[in-house]
Amino acid sequence: MGYTNILLVRDDAIRDAKSSNEVRKKLETEIGAGVIKVCLHPDYEPTEAGNLRIRDAALLNHGNGLSWVEEVHSSERGVYAWMGNCLRSIADLSDEELAVIKEMVDQQTSSRISKA
């Protein structure tokens, strides 16, 4: 059984990739190195609650151009929502955020039913 890593690459971190082959090659190298660092060899920072995994890697001048979302064993499942400008596990959301998701699902469900 392997592991699955969900990563986000922010578009503003890679938008200059088309400007030149030199920039594109440098980004390709940094993205590859960032994936390896975040997924396989992460750094940790000390906090009051213990060591916290650093979930971001810099791409060129973007400090968090690549971000690790979650690492799950391939037999596990998770549900995520884009809330508060980031992708988060629904287990980490507040009751108010979950209510927003429920309302969105209800709207989509009623829209789908009315089309049938």
Helices and strands as residue ranges (DSSP letters): E 3-9, H 11-14, G 15-18, H 21-39, E 44-47, E 50-53, E 56-59, E 62-73, E 80-83, E 86-89, G 90-92, H 95-115
